[in-house]
Amino acid sequence: MSRVDERAAHPESVDPRWRGLYIAGGVAAIVAVVVFRRHFGAELALLVDMDIISMEPPVSASDWFALLQDSAFLGLLMLDLFDVVNYLLVGLIFLALYGALRRASKAIMTVATASALVGVAVYLASNQAFAMLTLSDQYAAASTDAIRAQFLAAGEALLATHNPAGVNLGLFLVALAGLIASVVMLRTRVFGRATAILGIVANSLVLTFYVALPLAPKIAPLFPATSALFRLLWYILIARRLFQLGRGAPEVQQ
């Protein structure tokens, strides 16, 4: 049987040409397990500065600029730097999932991957960390009070235009992509049933938040919080399987 005929007989087989991407996606999933932990940024900050325990987030642009000049790392942490890292890792994970699942359902995985990447882009556009750092550096380098006042005004405008809707939209699109990819996993032998079910549960809980928010806003945050453990386990199983695919392992038995 030729290679073309073999692929036609086994449409769910994984393309070996994507092995490098599978390994990269597995590494991204493992790193995401660490970065995704809710208190990871705070724990890392403690290694740098114990005073972070008693710190309140700055309010004004001048206070943010002072913090960023004193410690750019701590300032970026307080501006959700690790959420930026996490979303970038999620983008790489979904590219690897597309490579692994595209033969099972190319059209559906294209939609899922596009949803994930748009969600990542929307979140990155909504995060102010590096924009504030740039303004802080320009403020510190300004030679006159008038120029510094301009950068302060730009910083205040950036803080005033904080877009929680963009953050929420990014999370929604990524969770929707995760749910779609998990359903495809359930219909194939590329990933195990446990991985698919964990993905369905984790991403469904996040999506339930958006349904519950207008109906029961007090309990709505419980859904994404509950999903966290399922998502961590999902990432671990994804990483394990992607590493196996990168080594040329066969399909799992359902």
C-alpha contacts under 8 A as a table, 3 or more apart, distances in Angstrom:
res1	aa1	res2	aa2	distance
1	M	5	D	6.00
1	M	6	E	6.22
2	S	5	D	5.15
2	S	6	E	6.10
3	R	6	E	5.02
3	R	7	R	6.23
4	V	7	R	5.23
4	V	8	A	6.29
5	D	8	A	5.02
5	D	9	A	6.20
6	E	9	A	5.11
6	E	10	H	6.22
7	R	10	H	5.05
7	R	11	P	5.62
7	R	13	S	6.88
8	A	11	P	5.47
10	H	13	S	5.60
11	P	103	R	5.69
11	P	104	A	6.13
12	E	101	L	7.39
12	E	103	R	5.44
12	E	104	A	4.73
12	E	188	T	6.64
12	E	189	R	7.04
12	E	190	V	6.84
13	S	103	R	6.94
13	S	104	A	7.87
13	S	190	V	7.25
13	S	251	E	7.28
14	V	99	G	7.73
14	V	100	A	5.61
14	V	101	L	7.33
14	V	103	R	7.15
14	V	190	V	7.38
14	V	245	L	7.64
15	D	18	W	5.94
15	D	19	R	7.76
15	D	99	G	7.38
15	D	100	A	7.16
16	P	19	R	5.48
16	P	246	G	7.76
16	P	248	G	6.91
17	R	20	G	7.68
18	W	21	L	5.32
18	W	22	Y	6.35
18	W	99	G	6.36
18	W	100	A	7.86
18	W	246	G	7.74
19	R	22	Y	4.98
19	R	23	I	6.33
19	R	245	L	6.66
19	R	246	G	4.28
19	R	247	R	7.20
19	R	248	G	7.59
20	G	23	I	5.26
20	G	24	A	6.26
20	G	246	G	6.46
21	L	24	A	4.94
21	L	25	G	5.96
21	L	95	L	7.74
21	L	96	A	5.59
21	L	99	G	7.68
21	L	246	G	7.79
22	Y	25	G	5.03
22	Y	26	G	6.10
22	Y	96	A	5.22
22	Y	97	L	7.81
22	Y	99	G	7.62
22	Y	100	A	7.50
22	Y	242	L	5.03
22	Y	243	F	6.45
22	Y	245	L	6.50
22	Y	246	G	5.24
23	I	26	G	5.02
23	I	27	V	6.25
23	I	242	L	6.15
23	I	243	F	5.33
23	I	245	L	7.92
23	I	246	G	5.33
24	A	27	V	5.16
24	A	28	A	6.18
24	A	92	L	7.53
24	A	96	A	7.61
25	G	28	A	4.94
25	G	29	A	6.13
25	G	92	L	5.67
25	G	93	I	4.60
25	G	94	F	7.72
25	G	95	L	7.45
25	G	96	A	5.18
25	G	97	L	7.81
25	G	239	A	7.06
25	G	242	L	6.78
26	G	29	A	5.09
26	G	30	I	6.33
26	G	93	I	7.22
26	G	238	I	6.89
26	G	239	A	3.99
26	G	240	R	6.84
26	G	241	R	7.75
26	G	242	L	5.19
26	G	243	F	5.68
27	V	30	I	5.20
27	V	31	V	6.22
27	V	239	A	6.80
28	A	31	V	5.15
28	A	32	A	5.94
28	A	89	L	5.25
28	A	90	V	7.42
28	A	92	L	6.63
28	A	93	I	6.22
28	A	239	A	7.86
29	A	32	A	4.92
29	A	33	V	6.32
29	A	89	L	7.02
29	A	90	V	7.51
29	A	93	I	6.27
29	A	235	Y	5.32
29	A	236	I	6.74
29	A	238	I	6.97
29	A	239	A	5.35
30	I	33	V	5.19
30	I	34	V	6.98
30	I	235	Y	6.91
30	I	236	I	6.39
30	I	239	A	6.16
31	V	34	V	5.33
31	V	35	V	6.24
31	V	89	L	7.73
32	A	35	V	4.90
32	A	36	F	5.45
32	A	86	N	5.87
32	A	89	L	6.29
32	A	90	V	7.49
32	A	235	Y	7.47
33	V	36	F	5.38
33	V	37	R	6.70
33	V	232	L	5.63
33	V	235	Y	6.52
33	V	236	I	7.14
34	V	37	R	5.72
34	V	40	F	7.19
35	V	38	R	7.98
35	V	40	F	6.22
35	V	41	G	7.76
35	V	82	F	6.43
35	V	83	D	7.93
35	V	85	V	7.58
35	V	86	N	6.18
36	F	40	F	7.45
36	F	82	F	7.96
36	F	83	D	7.74
36	F	86	N	6.39
36	F	232	L	7.69
37	R	40	F	5.40
38	R	41	G	7.70
39	H	42	A	5.30
39	H	43	E	6.10
40	F	43	E	5.09
40	F	44	L	6.13
41	G	44	L	5.17
41	G	45	A	6.10
41	G	77	L	6.24
41	G	82	F	6.58
42	A	45	A	4.96
42	A	46	L	6.29
42	A	52	I	7.92
42	A	77	L	7.79
43	E	46	L	5.20
43	E	47	L	6.94
44	L	47	L	5.38
44	L	48	V	6.98
45	A	48	V	5.14
45	A	49	D	6.08
45	A	50	M	7.58
45	A	52	I	6.84
45	A	74	L	6.47
45	A	77	L	7.59
46	L	49	D	5.17
46	L	50	M	4.89
46	L	51	D	7.73
46	L	52	I	6.49
46	L	53	I	7.51
47	L	50	M	6.94
49	D	52	I	5.90
50	M	53	I	6.22
51	D	54	S	5.81
51	D	55	M	6.65
52	I	55	M	5.00
57	P	78	M	6.86
58	P	61	A	7.86
58	P	63	D	5.49
58	P	64	W	5.58
59	V	63	D	6.66
59	V	64	W	7.22
60	S	63	D	5.29
60	S	64	W	6.41
60	S	156	E	6.82
61	A	64	W	5.03
61	A	65	F	6.06
61	A	152	L	6.03
61	A	153	A	7.98
61	A	155	G	5.18
61	A	156	E	5.29
61	A	159	L	7.38
62	S	65	F	5.07
62	S	66	A	6.16
62	S	152	L	6.45
62	S	155	G	8.00
63	D	66	A	5.06
63	D	67	L	6.23
64	W	67	L	5.13
64	W	68	L	6.09
64	W	75	G	7.28
64	W	132	M	7.82
64	W	136	S	7.82
65	F	68	L	5.11
65	F	69	Q	6.06
65	F	132	M	7.53
65	F	133	L	7.49
65	F	135	L	7.72
65	F	136	S	4.72
65	F	137	D	7.98
65	F	139	Y	7.67
66	A	69	Q	5.18
66	A	70	D	6.06
66	A	136	S	7.75
67	L	70	D	5.02
67	L	71	S	5.91
67	L	72	A	7.03
67	L	74	L	7.68
67	L	75	G	5.79
68	L	71	S	5.13
68	L	72	A	4.19
68	L	73	F	7.43
68	L	74	L	7.32
68	L	75	G	4.91
68	L	76	L	7.36
68	L	133	L	6.42
68	L	136	S	6.66
69	Q	72	A	5.89
69	Q	136	S	6.87
69	Q	137	D	7.32
69	Q	140	A	7.77
71	S	74	L	5.47
71	S	75	G	6.21
72	A	75	G	5.05
72	A	76	L	6.02
72	A	133	L	7.29
73	F	76	L	5.19
73	F	77	L	6.16
74	L	77	L	4.98
74	L	78	M	6.28
75	G	78	M	5.20
75	G	79	L	6.32
76	L	79	L	4.85
76	L	80	D	6.47
76	L	81	L	5.28
76	L	129	A	5.61
76	L	130	F	7.49
76	L	133	L	7.69
77	L	80	D	5.22
77	L	81	L	4.95
77	L	82	F	6.77
78	M	81	L	7.24
79	L	127	N	7.73
79	L	128	Q	6.89
79	L	129	A	5.12
80	D	83	D	5.31
80	D	84	V	6.85
80	D	127	N	7.71
80	D	129	A	7.01
81	L	84	V	5.22
81	L	85	V	6.55
81	L	129	A	6.50
82	F	85	V	4.82
82	F	86	N	5.95
83	D	86	N	4.93
83	D	87	Y	6.18
84	V	87	Y	5.33
84	V	88	L	6.35
84	V	123	Y	7.81
84	V	124	L	6.41
84	V	127	N	7.52
85	V	88	L	5.20
85	V	89	L	6.28
86	N	89	L	5.11
86	N	90	V	6.18
87	Y	90	V	4.89
87	Y	91	G	6.27
87	Y	120	V	5.60
87	Y	123	Y	7.71
87	Y	124	L	7.88
88	L	91	G	5.15
88	L	92	L	6.62
88	L	120	V	6.85
89	L	92	L	5.17
89	L	93	I	6.23
90	V	93	I	4.96
90	V	94	F	6.26
90	V	116	A	7.85
90	V	120	V	7.72
91	G	94	F	5.33
91	G	95	L	6.39
91	G	116	A	6.55
91	G	117	L	5.76
91	G	120	V	6.55
92	L	95	L	5.11
92	L	96	A	6.37
93	I	96	A	5.19
93	I	97	L	6.23
94	F	97	L	4.81
94	F	98	Y	6.02
94	F	113	T	5.86
94	F	116	A	6.93
95	L	98	Y	5.07
95	L	99	G	6.42
95	L	113	T	6.66
96	A	99	G	5.08
96	A	100	A	6.26
96	A	242	L	7.79
97	L	100	A	5.00
97	L	101	L	5.91
97	L	102	R	7.98
97	L	181	A	7.68
98	Y	101	L	5.26
98	Y	102	R	5.32
98	Y	106	K	7.97
98	Y	109	M	5.79
98	Y	110	T	7.12
98	Y	113	T	6.53
99	G	102	R	5.62
100	A	103	R	7.53
100	A	190	V	7.22
101	L	104	A	5.34
101	L	105	S	6.59
101	L	106	K	7.29
101	L	109	M	6.89
101	L	184	V	7.47
101	L	185	M	7.48
101	L	190	V	7.09
102	R	105	S	5.26
102	R	106	K	4.16
102	R	107	A	7.72
102	R	109	M	5.91
102	R	110	T	7.66
103	R	106	K	5.73
104	A	184	V	7.51
104	A	188	T	6.71
105	S	108	I	5.55
105	S	109	M	6.07
105	S	184	V	7.20
106	K	109	M	5.20
106	K	110	T	5.95
107	A	110	T	5.10
107	A	111	V	6.46
108	I	111	V	5.15
108	I	112	A	6.26
108	I	180	I	7.57
108	I	184	V	7.98
109	M	112	A	4.86
109	M	113	T	5.90
109	M	180	I	7.66
109	M	181	A	6.54
109	M	184	V	7.85
110	T	113	T	5.20
110	T	114	A	5.98
111	V	114	A	5.15
111	V	115	S	6.07
111	V	177	A	7.72
112	A	115	S	5.12
112	A	116	A	6.23
112	A	176	L	7.46
112	A	177	A	4.34
112	A	178	G	7.26
112	A	180	I	5.98
112	A	181	A	6.30
113	T	116	A	5.05
113	T	117	L	6.13
113	T	177	A	6.48
114	A	117	L	5.19
114	A	118	V	6.02
115	S	118	V	5.26
115	S	119	G	6.05
115	S	173	L	5.43
115	S	174	V	6.43
115	S	176	L	7.31
115	S	177	A	5.60
116	A	119	G	5.03
116	A	120	V	6.19
116	A	173	L	5.84
116	A	174	V	4.47
116	A	175	A	7.82
116	A	176	L	7.80
116	A	177	A	5.37
116	A	178	G	7.77
117	L	120	V	4.99
117	L	121	A	6.16
117	L	174	V	7.70
118	V	121	A	5.00
118	V	122	V	6.05
118	V	170	G	7.42
118	V	173	L	7.26
119	G	122	V	5.12
119	G	123	Y	6.21
119	G	169	L	6.78
119	G	170	G	3.90
119	G	171	L	6.47
119	G	172	F	7.36
119	G	173	L	4.88
119	G	174	V	5.43
120	V	123	Y	5.24
120	V	124	L	6.19
120	V	170	G	5.96
120	V	174	V	7.22
121	A	124	L	5.15
121	A	125	A	6.14
121	A	170	G	7.54
122	V	125	A	5.17
122	V	126	S	6.29
122	V	166	G	6.04
122	V	167	V	7.18
122	V	169	L	7.21
122	V	170	G	5.33
123	Y	126	S	5.00
123	Y	127	N	6.31
123	Y	166	G	6.06
123	Y	167	V	5.11
123	Y	169	L	7.63
123	Y	170	G	4.94
123	Y	171	L	7.60
124	L	127	N	5.30
125	A	128	Q	7.89
125	A	166	G	7.86
126	S	162	H	7.11
126	S	163	N	5.88
126	S	164	P	7.58
126	S	166	G	5.60
126	S	167	V	6.14
127	N	130	F	7.99
127	N	162	H	7.92
127	N	167	V	7.81
128	Q	131	A	5.33
128	Q	132	M	5.95
128	Q	158	L	7.43
128	Q	159	L	7.92
128	Q	162	H	7.60
129	A	132	M	5.43
129	A	133	L	6.35
130	F	133	L	4.87
130	F	134	T	6.13
131	A	134	T	5.18
131	A	135	L	6.31
132	M	135	L	5.09
132	M	136	S	6.00
132	M	155	G	6.69
132	M	158	L	7.78
133	L	136	S	4.97
133	L	137	D	6.28
134	T	137	D	5.23
134	T	138	Q	6.27
135	L	138	Q	5.01
135	L	139	Y	5.94
135	L	151	F	6.32
135	L	154	A	7.72
135	L	155	G	6.74
136	S	139	Y	5.01
136	S	140	A	6.17
136	S	151	F	7.91
137	D	140	A	5.13
137	D	141	A	6.22
138	Q	141	A	5.09
138	Q	142	A	6.08
138	Q	151	F	7.24
139	Y	142	A	5.22
139	Y	147	I	7.71
139	Y	148	R	5.30
139	Y	151	F	5.68
139	Y	152	L	7.34
140	A	148	R	7.81
142	A	145	D	7.71
142	A	147	I	5.95
142	A	148	R	5.69
143	S	147	I	7.04
143	S	148	R	7.67
144	T	147	I	5.38
144	T	148	R	6.34
145	D	148	R	5.00
145	D	149	A	6.03
146	A	149	A	5.07
146	A	150	Q	6.46
147	I	150	Q	5.09
147	I	151	F	6.55
148	R	151	F	5.16
148	R	152	L	6.18
149	A	152	L	4.99
149	A	153	A	6.13
150	Q	153	A	5.10
150	Q	154	A	6.23
151	F	154	A	4.91
151	F	155	G	6.09
152	L	155	G	4.98
152	L	156	E	6.17
153	A	156	E	5.10
153	A	157	A	6.13
154	A	157	A	5.04
154	A	158	L	6.15
155	G	158	L	5.01
155	G	159	L	6.26
156	E	159	L	5.10
156	E	160	A	6.07
157	A	160	A	4.97
157	A	161	T	6.18
158	L	161	T	5.25
158	L	162	H	6.60
159	L	162	H	5.42
163	N	166	G	5.40
163	N	167	V	6.80
164	P	167	V	4.97
164	P	168	N	6.14
165	A	168	N	5.08
165	A	169	L	6.01
166	G	169	L	5.03
166	G	170	G	6.09
167	V	170	G	5.19
167	V	171	L	6.36
168	N	171	L	5.16
168	N	172	F	6.11
169	L	172	F	5.00
169	L	173	L	6.17
170	G	173	L	5.34
170	G	174	V	6.29
171	L	174	V	5.23
171	L	175	A	6.09
172	F	175	A	5.19
172	F	176	L	6.05
172	F	206	V	7.52
172	F	207	L	6.49
172	F	210	Y	7.97
173	L	176	L	5.06
173	L	177	A	6.14
174	V	177	A	5.04
174	V	178	G	6.18
175	A	178	G	4.93
175	A	179	L	6.20
175	A	203	N	4.97
175	A	204	S	7.51
175	A	206	V	6.45
175	A	207	L	6.55
176	L	179	L	5.15
176	L	180	I	6.29
176	L	203	N	6.88
176	L	207	L	7.14
177	A	180	I	5.19
177	A	181	A	6.12
178	G	181	A	5.16
178	G	182	S	6.03
178	G	199	G	6.58
178	G	200	I	7.53
178	G	203	N	5.96
179	L	182	S	5.11
179	L	183	V	6.31
179	L	199	G	6.39
179	L	200	I	5.26
179	L	203	N	5.37
179	L	204	S	6.61
180	I	183	V	5.25
180	I	184	V	6.45
181	A	184	V	5.10
181	A	185	M	6.22
182	S	185	M	4.87
182	S	186	L	6.27
182	S	195	T	7.61
182	S	196	A	4.65
182	S	197	I	7.07
182	S	199	G	5.28
182	S	200	I	5.62
183	V	186	L	5.06
183	V	187	R	6.59
183	V	196	A	6.53
183	V	200	I	6.92
184	V	187	R	5.21
184	V	188	T	6.53
184	V	196	A	7.95
185	M	188	T	5.31
185	M	189	R	7.30
185	M	190	V	6.82
185	M	191	F	5.69
185	M	192	G	7.37
185	M	193	R	7.37
185	M	195	T	7.67
185	M	196	A	5.28
186	L	189	R	7.80
186	L	191	F	7.65
186	L	192	G	7.50
186	L	193	R	5.75
186	L	196	A	5.15
186	L	197	I	7.29
188	T	191	F	6.95
189	R	192	G	6.54
189	R	251	E	5.59
189	R	252	V	5.54
189	R	253	Q	6.38
189	R	254	Q	6.36
190	V	251	E	5.16
190	V	252	V	6.16
191	F	195	T	6.52
191	F	196	A	7.16
191	F	238	I	7.95
191	F	241	R	6.79
191	F	251	E	7.39
191	F	252	V	6.37
192	G	195	T	5.43
192	G	196	A	6.60
192	G	252	V	6.02
192	G	253	Q	7.14
192	G	254	Q	6.08
193	R	196	A	5.10
193	R	197	I	6.13
193	R	254	Q	6.12
194	A	197	I	5.19
194	A	198	L	6.08
195	T	198	L	5.28
195	T	199	G	6.19
195	T	234	W	5.97
195	T	237	L	5.96
195	T	238	I	6.90
196	A	199	G	5.16
196	A	200	I	6.21
197	I	200	I	5.04
197	I	201	V	6.19
198	L	201	V	5.20
198	L	202	A	6.01
198	L	230	F	5.94
198	L	231	R	7.28
198	L	233	L	7.37
198	L	234	W	5.66
199	G	202	A	5.17
199	G	203	N	5.97
199	G	230	F	7.39
199	G	231	R	6.86
199	G	234	W	5.81
200	I	203	N	5.53
200	I	204	S	5.78
201	V	204	S	5.20
201	V	205	L	6.15
201	V	227	S	7.39
201	V	230	F	7.06
202	A	205	L	5.45
202	A	206	V	6.69
202	A	227	S	4.70
202	A	228	A	7.15
202	A	230	F	5.12
202	A	231	R	5.30
202	A	234	W	7.87
203	N	206	V	5.15
203	N	207	L	6.28
203	N	227	S	7.17
203	N	231	R	7.66
204	S	207	L	5.05
204	S	208	T	6.01
205	L	208	T	5.00
205	L	209	F	6.65
205	L	223	F	5.17
205	L	224	P	5.93
205	L	226	T	7.30
205	L	227	S	5.62
206	V	209	F	5.36
206	V	210	Y	7.49
206	V	223	F	5.94
206	V	224	P	4.64
206	V	227	S	6.46
207	L	210	Y	5.57
207	L	211	V	6.98
208	T	211	V	5.05
208	T	212	A	6.05
208	T	220	A	7.87
208	T	223	F	6.61
209	F	212	A	5.11
209	F	213	L	5.83
209	F	220	A	5.07
209	F	221	P	6.48
209	F	222	L	7.83
209	F	223	F	5.54
209	F	224	P	6.46
210	Y	213	L	5.26
210	Y	214	P	7.61
210	Y	220	A	7.63
211	V	214	P	6.79
211	V	215	L	7.20
212	A	215	L	5.06
212	A	216	A	5.27
212	A	217	P	6.46
212	A	219	I	7.61
212	A	220	A	5.18
213	L	216	A	5.56
213	L	217	P	4.44
213	L	218	K	7.87
213	L	219	I	7.94
213	L	220	A	5.14
213	L	221	P	7.98
214	P	217	P	5.92
216	A	219	I	5.85
216	A	220	A	6.08
217	P	220	A	5.06
217	P	221	P	7.56
218	K	221	P	7.15
219	I	222	L	5.55
219	I	223	F	7.73
220	A	223	F	5.93
220	A	224	P	8.00
221	P	224	P	5.94
221	P	225	A	6.41
222	L	225	A	5.08
222	L	226	T	5.93
223	F	226	T	5.15
223	F	227	S	6.21
224	P	227	S	4.92
224	P	228	A	6.52
225	A	228	A	5.52
226	T	229	L	6.74
226	T	230	F	7.74
227	S	230	F	5.32
227	S	231	R	6.09
228	A	231	R	5.12
228	A	232	L	6.26
229	L	232	L	5.17
229	L	233	L	6.34
230	F	233	L	5.22
230	F	234	W	6.03
231	R	234	W	4.84
231	R	235	Y	6.13
232	L	235	Y	5.18
232	L	236	I	6.36
233	L	236	I	5.05
233	L	237	L	6.30
234	W	237	L	5.24
234	W	238	I	6.06
235	Y	238	I	4.99
235	Y	239	A	6.01
236	I	239	A	5.12
236	I	240	R	6.21
237	L	240	R	5.06
237	L	241	R	6.21
238	I	241	R	5.25
238	I	242	L	6.01
239	A	242	L	5.13
239	A	243	F	6.14
240	R	243	F	5.36
240	R	244	Q	6.40
241	R	244	Q	4.95
241	R	245	L	6.17
242	L	245	L	4.97
242	L	246	G	6.05
243	F	246	G	4.96
243	F	247	R	6.42
244	Q	247	R	5.16
244	Q	248	G	6.39
244	Q	249	A	5.14
245	L	248	G	4.90
245	L	249	A	5.16
245	L	250	P	7.46
246	G	249	A	7.46
